[in-house]
């Protein structure tokens, strides 16, 4: 690839990032001038932006926001029609998920199980004021270890089958063929995850502090306000330390913080509950700082003084250098989070994992299409072909992003040396204008791949 072509590719990437930045900034209280960038996009640019809106979970949120501030006319007619169709489809999908959700709750409660809703519908109304705006793929429950076997029996009676166990998490699917060709329309595929709480948690476990909320004609057990907030923030930081983050989760967490902005009692309770855990304080700080760098300061000092303000200098530096690629990136993401993960491991905030395993896993990726009863030879061949393509897709990701990580690690170590030498310009602390995508935050190391 010639240098001229590489430079053109970079300019296009920078322009795409600035378009995505304009989308995110539209969710601020006052519509900023950057949003005017969206008025003059070409049809091809809108196609690319719509793909990102889909994968980031922001498409229907974005339509609702522009409608709310009465500027939806900035969208081309065909784009507006597409997003409105997505809203209608997602409303039907959400209604179907709520019906399934209610049926599971009724069966769990009749059986006297000890459980609570995790994520998803429990984020209503503080993080998700209207459920039909949220892109949701599955249902999650926290369940007592003693209730897990009965919960499994209930789900299996409803047509679910246990597909995977990863530590304390059990994944169940019904109609196991899972397709992502349409993220909005109702689908026969259903997925439930049970997250087991160990019996040893006892009176200190999250299930000992469950609240009950009336939701869609059922009494829905949810985590306590503090546990709900903490879980949401740590879920984001967990994904920041992985390959890809759905940007919609950042918007939802920002809403939650703003909803409790002046609730001093809540912040005191949260601090008392979480400050004894360094990983909790760092995780909340990382999620909050990432959002602030993208959208501007928004969190109260009652939260930031013991989370953001206590982040290690290396974590703040990482957010400044690579935060934009995390917020505005495309799936499957990148491996630059490993730079931060190594620093967090050194600080004892996350468990250690061998770097080689993270760069190039030696195990095959999960099966994306399961065999069905009475499968024909043609269907089996198609399923094998899809799985092979997925393996190739993941292998290419690991190879390309692994090389990019190794190249970027040289730059990262140089920045760390500057911090060690006391160079103040190497620390974040506001060095980048908040919310601004710059050439420095977007340009990745060039990796040549033969096609």
Backbone torsions as a table, in degrees:
resi	resn	phi	psi	omega
1	UNK	NA	126.3	-177.9
2	UNK	-69.6	159.2	178.4
3	UNK	-62.4	-35.1	179.6
4	UNK	-63.9	-41.5	179.2
5	UNK	-68.7	-38.1	177.4
6	UNK	-62.3	-40.7	-179.7
7	UNK	-66.3	-38.9	178.2
8	UNK	-64.9	-42.0	178.2
9	UNK	-60.5	-41.0	179.3
10	UNK	-65.6	-41.6	179.8
11	UNK	-61.9	-39.8	177.9
12	UNK	-64.5	-40.0	179.1
13	UNK	-64.8	-41.7	179.0
14	UNK	-63.7	-41.4	178.4
15	UNK	-64.1	-41.3	179.0
16	UNK	-63.4	-41.6	179.2
17	UNK	-63.0	-38.7	-179.6
18	UNK	-70.3	-30.6	174.1
19	UNK	-67.2	-41.5	178.8
20	UNK	-68.1	-35.2	175.3
21	UNK	-61.6	-41.0	179.0
22	UNK	-61.5	-39.2	177.0
23	UNK	-61.1	-48.2	-176.0
24	UNK	-65.4	-40.4	-178.9
25	UNK	-68.6	-17.8	176.9
26	UNK	-64.2	-17.4	-178.7
27	UNK	-87.2	-0.4	174.0
28	UNK	-72.1	164.4	-176.0
29	UNK	-59.0	-43.9	178.0
30	UNK	-110.6	132.6	-178.0
31	UNK	-66.9	118.6	-177.0
32	UNK	-82.0	164.4	-179.7
33	UNK	-60.5	-25.9	-178.5
34	UNK	-58.9	-24.6	-178.2
35	UNK	-67.5	-18.5	177.9
36	UNK	-65.8	-16.9	177.5
37	UNK	-59.3	-25.6	-174.7
38	UNK	-78.5	-8.5	-175.8
39	UNK	-77.7	-20.9	-171.5
40	UNK	-121.3	32.2	179.3
41	UNK	-81.4	146.8	175.3
42	UNK	-76.3	168.0	178.2
43	UNK	-60.5	-38.8	179.6
44	UNK	-66.8	-39.6	178.7
45	UNK	-65.1	-37.8	177.2
46	UNK	-65.7	-37.1	177.1
47	UNK	-60.4	-44.3	179.6
48	UNK	-67.2	-41.1	-179.2
49	UNK	-66.8	-38.5	178.1
50	UNK	-63.7	-37.9	177.0
51	UNK	-61.2	-41.5	178.9
52	UNK	-68.4	-39.8	177.3
53	UNK	-59.6	-37.1	178.0
54	UNK	-66.0	-52.7	-174.4
55	UNK	-71.3	-26.5	179.1
56	UNK	-82.3	-11.5	-177.7
57	UNK	80.6	13.8	-173.1
58	UNK	-100.5	-8.5	-168.9
59	UNK	-55.3	-54.0	-175.3
60	UNK	-75.1	-34.7	172.6
61	UNK	-57.0	-43.5	-177.6
62	UNK	-64.0	-45.2	176.9
63	UNK	-58.6	-45.9	-179.0
64	UNK	-62.2	-39.9	-179.1
65	UNK	-66.3	-44.8	179.6
66	UNK	-65.2	-36.4	176.8
67	UNK	-65.9	-39.7	-178.4
68	UNK	-62.9	-40.6	-178.4
69	UNK	-96.0	9.3	172.5
70	UNK	59.7	45.3	175.5
71	UNK	-129.2	23.2	-179.0
72	UNK	-64.5	-12.8	178.9
73	UNK	-68.6	-13.5	177.3
74	UNK	-71.0	-14.1	179.1
75	UNK	-85.8	137.0	172.1
76	UNK	-57.7	152.1	-174.4
77	UNK	-55.1	-43.8	-176.9
78	UNK	-70.5	-31.9	177.4
79	UNK	-69.6	-44.7	178.5
80	UNK	-60.5	-43.1	179.7
81	UNK	-63.6	-40.1	179.9
82	UNK	-63.3	-46.4	-179.3
83	UNK	-66.7	-37.3	177.0
84	UNK	-64.8	-37.1	176.4
85	UNK	-66.2	-39.2	176.5
86	UNK	-60.6	-39.6	179.4
87	UNK	-63.8	-44.9	178.8
88	UNK	-62.0	-45.4	179.6
89	UNK	-63.8	-42.4	-177.1
90	UNK	-69.2	-29.7	175.5
91	UNK	-63.9	-44.2	177.8
92	UNK	-65.6	-39.7	178.9
93	UNK	-63.8	-43.2	-179.7
94	UNK	-64.6	-41.4	177.7
95	UNK	-59.4	-41.7	179.3
96	UNK	-66.2	-38.8	179.5
97	UNK	-68.4	-37.5	178.4
98	UNK	-64.6	-39.2	178.4
99	UNK	-63.2	-43.3	177.9
100	UNK	-65.7	-42.7	179.0
101	UNK	-58.9	-44.7	-179.3
102	UNK	-65.7	-39.8	179.4
103	UNK	-63.1	-40.5	178.6
104	UNK	-65.4	-44.3	178.8
105	UNK	-58.8	-46.8	-178.1
106	UNK	-59.0	-43.5	179.8
107	UNK	-68.4	-41.4	177.9
108	UNK	-61.6	-40.8	-176.9
109	UNK	-74.0	-36.7	175.9
110	UNK	-63.0	-32.0	179.7
111	UNK	-83.4	-4.2	178.3
112	UNK	69.7	32.8	-177.6
113	UNK	-76.6	152.2	174.2
114	UNK	-97.1	111.5	-174.0
115	UNK	-159.4	172.8	174.3
116	UNK	-153.4	154.4	176.4
117	UNK	-75.9	137.1	175.0
118	UNK	-112.5	142.5	174.1
119	UNK	50.4	-149.9	173.5
120	UNK	44.7	-122.1	-175.0
121	UNK	-66.8	-19.5	178.6
122	UNK	-71.0	-13.4	178.6
123	UNK	-78.9	-11.2	175.1
124	UNK	-78.2	137.9	4.8
125	UNK	-104.1	-7.0	-171.5
126	UNK	-67.8	-44.5	-179.3
127	UNK	-90.2	-32.1	-175.8
128	UNK	-128.5	91.4	-176.0
129	UNK	-66.7	-28.9	178.2
130	UNK	-132.4	116.8	-172.7
131	UNK	-64.0	-30.4	-177.7
132	UNK	-69.7	-8.4	178.4
133	UNK	-88.2	-13.3	-173.6
134	UNK	-92.4	139.6	174.0
135	UNK	-90.4	111.2	-175.9
136	UNK	-128.5	135.1	-174.2
137	UNK	-108.6	-23.6	-176.7
138	UNK	-151.5	178.3	179.5
139	UNK	-117.4	133.6	-177.7
140	UNK	-120.7	140.0	178.3
141	UNK	-136.3	139.4	167.2
142	UNK	-92.2	129.0	-174.8
143	UNK	-137.4	141.8	179.0
144	UNK	-64.3	143.8	-178.5
145	UNK	-55.6	-37.4	-178.5
146	UNK	-68.4	-20.2	-178.3
147	UNK	-98.0	-3.1	-171.0
148	UNK	-65.1	-42.8	-177.1
149	UNK	-63.9	-43.6	179.1
150	UNK	-65.6	-39.0	178.2
151	UNK	-62.3	-39.2	178.0
152	UNK	-62.9	-43.3	179.2
153	UNK	-61.4	-40.0	179.9
154	UNK	-64.7	-46.1	-179.2
155	UNK	-64.7	-39.8	179.7
156	UNK	-66.8	-32.5	176.0
157	UNK	-68.6	-21.4	178.5
158	UNK	-91.5	4.0	177.2
159	UNK	101.6	2.1	178.8
160	UNK	-84.5	154.7	174.1
161	UNK	-132.9	139.6	179.1
162	UNK	-69.4	120.4	-175.5
163	UNK	-107.4	-29.3	-175.7
164	UNK	-156.4	146.4	172.9
165	UNK	-127.0	124.7	178.1
166	UNK	-131.7	101.9	-175.6
167	UNK	60.4	-125.8	-179.4
168	UNK	-87.8	9.9	-176.3
169	UNK	-107.3	130.7	176.6
170	UNK	-114.2	128.0	179.6
171	UNK	-108.2	126.8	179.4
172	UNK	-116.5	143.2	176.3
173	UNK	-134.6	148.4	170.3
174	UNK	-123.2	140.1	-171.6
175	UNK	54.4	72.6	-160.1
176	UNK	-64.8	-18.6	178.3
177	UNK	-67.3	117.9	-175.9
178	UNK	-113.7	123.0	-179.9
179	UNK	-124.4	143.8	-179.9
180	UNK	-112.8	23.1	-179.2
181	UNK	-66.7	-27.7	176.2
182	UNK	-138.1	115.6	-176.5
183	UNK	-86.3	-1.5	-170.6
184	UNK	-116.3	-36.3	-176.2
185	UNK	-73.0	151.1	174.2
186	UNK	-56.8	145.1	-176.5
187	UNK	-133.3	146.5	176.3
188	UNK	-70.8	-17.7	178.9
189	UNK	-70.6	135.2	177.6
190	UNK	-132.2	142.1	-178.3
191	UNK	-138.0	132.1	177.2
192	UNK	-129.6	136.8	175.3
193	UNK	-119.1	129.7	174.0
194	UNK	-104.3	128.6	178.4
195	UNK	-112.7	111.9	-171.5
196	UNK	-81.1	133.8	171.8
197	UNK	-99.2	123.9	-174.9
198	UNK	-61.9	146.5	178.7
199	UNK	-60.8	-28.7	-178.4
200	UNK	-67.0	-16.8	179.1
201	UNK	-63.6	-35.1	174.0
202	UNK	51.4	-132.8	-175.3
203	UNK	-73.9	-8.1	179.1
204	UNK	-100.0	-4.4	-178.5
205	UNK	-73.9	162.9	-178.8
206	UNK	-64.8	-30.8	-179.7
207	UNK	-69.2	-15.8	177.2
208	UNK	-78.4	-9.9	-176.5
209	UNK	-120.3	23.1	-174.1
210	UNK	-66.4	139.9	170.0
211	UNK	-101.6	164.2	176.3
212	UNK	-122.3	130.4	-178.2
213	UNK	-123.1	137.4	177.4
214	UNK	-82.6	120.7	-171.7
215	UNK	-142.9	120.1	175.1
216	UNK	49.7	46.9	176.0
217	UNK	68.8	18.3	172.7
218	UNK	-131.2	158.2	173.3
219	UNK	-93.5	110.7	-172.4
220	UNK	-100.4	113.1	173.7
221	UNK	-68.4	129.2	178.5
222	UNK	-131.4	164.0	176.6
223	UNK	-65.5	158.0	175.1
224	UNK	-61.0	157.8	-178.6
225	UNK	-52.7	-41.7	-179.6
226	UNK	-67.8	-46.3	179.9
227	UNK	-64.4	-37.0	179.3
228	UNK	-63.6	-47.5	179.6
229	UNK	-63.5	-47.0	-178.6
230	UNK	-61.8	-43.6	179.1
231	UNK	-62.6	-39.6	180.0
232	UNK	-65.8	-45.3	179.9
233	UNK	-65.2	-41.8	-179.0
234	UNK	-72.2	-28.6	175.1
235	UNK	-63.4	-40.2	177.7
236	UNK	-66.2	-47.2	-178.1
237	UNK	-63.6	-32.5	175.9
238	UNK	-61.9	-41.0	179.9
239	UNK	-76.7	-28.3	172.5
240	UNK	-60.6	-34.0	178.9
241	UNK	-89.8	23.0	174.6
242	UNK	-131.4	-169.2	-170.4
243	UNK	-72.2	-33.3	-169.9
244	UNK	-146.7	141.6	177.7
245	UNK	-122.4	132.3	173.7
246	UNK	-80.3	119.5	-174.5
247	UNK	-61.3	-27.9	178.6
248	UNK	-58.8	-32.2	179.3
249	UNK	-64.4	-31.8	177.8
250	UNK	-68.3	-42.1	177.9
251	UNK	-61.4	-43.5	-178.5
252	UNK	-65.2	-41.3	179.5
253	UNK	-68.8	-37.5	176.4
254	UNK	-60.4	-43.4	177.7
255	UNK	-59.6	-41.7	-178.4
256	UNK	-62.0	-45.0	179.8
257	UNK	-63.5	-44.3	-179.4
258	UNK	-64.8	-35.2	179.8
259	UNK	-64.3	-28.0	-178.8
260	UNK	-109.4	17.0	-172.1
261	UNK	-51.5	-42.7	-175.2
262	UNK	-102.7	14.5	-178.4
263	UNK	-91.6	79.4	-175.3
264	UNK	-60.8	-36.1	179.6
265	UNK	-61.7	-41.8	179.0
266	UNK	-62.9	-45.2	-178.2
267	UNK	-64.7	-35.3	176.8
268	UNK	-65.0	-42.7	179.2
269	UNK	-65.1	-41.9	179.0
270	UNK	-62.1	-44.7	-178.8
271	UNK	-63.6	-43.2	179.8
272	UNK	-62.1	-37.3	-177.6
273	UNK	-75.7	-36.7	-169.1
274	UNK	-104.6	-20.8	-170.7
275	UNK	-67.2	-23.0	179.3
276	UNK	-71.4	-12.5	-180.0
277	UNK	-109.7	107.9	179.5
278	UNK	-57.4	-36.5	-178.5
279	UNK	-67.0	-33.7	179.1
280	UNK	-68.4	-45.8	179.9
281	UNK	-62.9	-42.2	-179.6
282	UNK	-69.0	-40.8	179.3
283	UNK	-62.2	-45.5	177.6
284	UNK	-64.4	-40.5	179.2
285	UNK	-63.6	-41.1	-179.6
286	UNK	-63.9	-46.6	179.9
287	UNK	-63.1	-42.9	-178.2
288	UNK	-67.4	-42.2	-179.6
289	UNK	-66.2	-40.1	179.8
290	UNK	-59.5	-43.3	179.3
291	UNK	-67.5	-41.7	-179.1
292	UNK	-63.7	-39.1	179.0
293	UNK	-66.3	-32.2	-178.8
294	UNK	-82.6	-33.7	-169.4
295	UNK	-125.3	-3.4	-177.7
296	UNK	99.7	159.2	-178.2
297	UNK	-60.7	139.9	-177.3
298	UNK	-151.0	-20.9	-172.0
299	UNK	-86.6	147.8	179.5
300	UNK	-72.2	153.9	179.0
301	UNK	-62.1	-27.9	179.0
302	UNK	-61.0	-22.5	174.7
303	UNK	-96.8	-46.5	-171.3
304	UNK	-71.1	-26.1	-173.5
305	UNK	-65.1	-24.8	-179.0
306	UNK	-117.4	4.4	178.6
307	UNK	-121.2	-74.6	-178.3
308	UNK	-60.8	-45.3	-175.4
309	UNK	-67.5	-17.3	-179.6
310	UNK	-104.4	8.2	177.0
311	UNK	-65.0	141.7	174.4
312	UNK	-59.4	150.4	179.5
313	UNK	-57.3	-33.0	-179.1
314	UNK	-67.1	-36.0	178.3
315	UNK	-67.9	-41.1	178.4
316	UNK	-65.1	-39.7	177.6
317	UNK	-62.4	-43.0	-179.4
318	UNK	-61.5	-43.1	179.4
319	UNK	-61.1	-41.0	179.6
320	UNK	-66.4	-39.8	-176.0
321	UNK	-80.7	-38.3	-169.1
322	UNK	-124.9	-1.2	-177.8
323	UNK	-59.3	-39.2	-179.0
324	UNK	-63.2	-38.0	179.4
325	UNK	-67.9	-28.8	176.9
326	UNK	-74.1	-44.6	-175.5
327	UNK	-73.1	-39.7	-172.1
328	UNK	-107.1	8.6	-175.2
329	UNK	-76.8	166.1	177.0
330	UNK	-102.0	153.5	171.2
331	UNK	-68.5	148.8	9.3
332	UNK	-84.8	8.4	176.2
333	UNK	97.3	-148.9	-179.1
334	UNK	-150.2	-179.1	-178.2
335	UNK	-112.8	15.4	-179.6
336	UNK	-68.8	-16.8	175.8
337	UNK	-62.8	-20.6	-179.7
338	UNK	-66.2	-28.1	175.7
339	UNK	-62.2	-45.6	178.6
340	UNK	-69.9	-40.2	-176.7
341	UNK	-59.7	-40.0	179.1
342	UNK	-63.4	-37.8	178.1
343	UNK	-69.9	-37.7	178.8
344	UNK	-68.4	-37.6	176.9
345	UNK	-62.9	-40.8	179.3
346	UNK	-64.1	-30.9	179.3
347	UNK	-85.8	-1.9	-180.0
348	UNK	76.8	16.6	-176.9
349	UNK	-87.9	-20.8	178.5
350	UNK	-138.0	151.8	178.1
351	UNK	-67.6	151.7	-177.9
352	UNK	-79.8	145.3	176.8
353	UNK	-139.1	135.2	-179.2
354	UNK	-56.2	131.5	-178.0
355	UNK	-61.9	-38.8	-178.3
356	UNK	-61.6	-38.7	179.7
357	UNK	-64.7	-36.7	-179.9
358	UNK	-74.9	-34.8	-178.9
359	UNK	-73.3	-43.2	-178.0
360	UNK	-144.6	86.6	179.9
361	UNK	-58.7	143.2	-178.4
362	UNK	-93.6	-1.6	178.4
363	UNK	-101.6	153.1	178.1
364	UNK	-71.3	150.1	176.9
365	UNK	-66.0	164.6	-176.9
366	UNK	-63.5	157.2	177.7
367	UNK	-73.9	127.9	-176.9
368	UNK	-95.3	-15.2	178.7
369	UNK	-140.4	120.9	-177.6
370	UNK	-90.4	151.6	175.8
371	UNK	-65.7	146.7	178.5
372	UNK	-118.2	159.3	179.1
373	UNK	-63.1	135.3	178.7
374	UNK	71.9	24.8	-177.7
375	UNK	-64.1	132.8	178.7
376	UNK	-80.2	165.2	178.0
377	UNK	-61.4	-41.0	179.8
378	UNK	-63.7	-42.8	179.3
379	UNK	-65.2	-38.1	178.6
380	UNK	-65.4	-41.5	178.5
381	UNK	-62.6	-40.8	178.0
382	UNK	-63.8	-40.6	179.2
383	UNK	-65.0	-42.4	178.1
384	UNK	-63.5	-39.4	-179.8
385	UNK	-64.0	-43.4	178.7
386	UNK	-62.5	-41.7	180.0
387	UNK	-65.4	-39.7	178.8
388	UNK	-64.0	-42.7	177.5
389	UNK	-61.9	-38.7	179.2
390	UNK	-66.1	-39.6	177.4
391	UNK	-62.5	-43.7	178.4
392	UNK	-63.2	-41.1	178.7
393	UNK	-60.2	-46.3	-179.5
394	UNK	-70.0	-36.9	178.9
395	UNK	-63.7	-44.4	178.5
396	UNK	-61.8	-41.2	177.4
397	UNK	-57.9	-49.2	-177.9
398	UNK	-62.7	-39.1	-178.3
399	UNK	-70.5	-50.8	-176.8
400	UNK	-66.3	-49.6	-177.8
401	UNK	-71.7	-26.6	174.9
402	UNK	-65.4	-42.5	177.2
403	UNK	-65.1	-42.6	178.0
404	UNK	-60.4	-40.0	177.7
405	UNK	-61.1	-46.7	-177.9
406	UNK	-62.6	-39.2	177.8
407	UNK	-67.8	-43.2	-178.4
408	UNK	-69.4	-27.5	-179.7
409	UNK	-62.8	-26.4	176.6
410	UNK	-65.8	-47.9	176.9
411	UNK	-61.4	-40.8	-178.7
412	UNK	-62.4	-45.3	179.4
413	UNK	-63.4	-34.2	177.6
414	UNK	-64.2	-41.0	177.6
415	UNK	-65.7	-39.0	179.3
416	UNK	-64.9	-36.2	177.3
417	UNK	-63.9	-37.2	178.9
418	UNK	-64.9	-38.0	175.6
419	UNK	-63.6	-44.0	179.9
420	UNK	-62.9	-28.1	179.5
421	UNK	-87.8	1.9	176.2
422	UNK	82.8	21.0	178.1
423	UNK	-76.6	110.4	-176.4
424	UNK	-66.1	-24.3	-178.8
425	UNK	-71.9	-13.1	180.0
426	UNK	-83.5	-16.9	-179.9
427	UNK	-88.8	152.3	-174.9
428	UNK	-67.3	-79.4	175.0
429	UNK	36.3	49.1	174.8
430	UNK	84.4	13.6	-175.8
431	UNK	-64.9	-32.9	177.5
432	UNK	-98.5	140.4	172.9
433	UNK	-58.6	135.7	-175.4
434	UNK	-65.6	133.9	177.1
435	UNK	81.0	1.4	-174.4
436	UNK	-98.3	127.0	173.0
437	UNK	-88.3	123.0	-178.5
438	UNK	-116.6	167.1	176.8
439	UNK	-57.2	-37.3	-175.8
440	UNK	-69.4	-30.4	-177.3
441	UNK	-84.5	-12.4	-174.2
442	UNK	-105.8	-39.4	-170.6
443	UNK	-66.7	115.7	176.5
444	UNK	-90.6	162.5	172.3
445	UNK	-60.9	140.7	-178.4
446	UNK	-78.3	130.2	177.6
447	UNK	-123.4	118.8	-179.1
448	UNK	-87.4	126.8	-179.8
449	UNK	-126.2	127.2	176.2
450	UNK	-74.0	131.7	179.7
451	UNK	-103.7	NA	NA
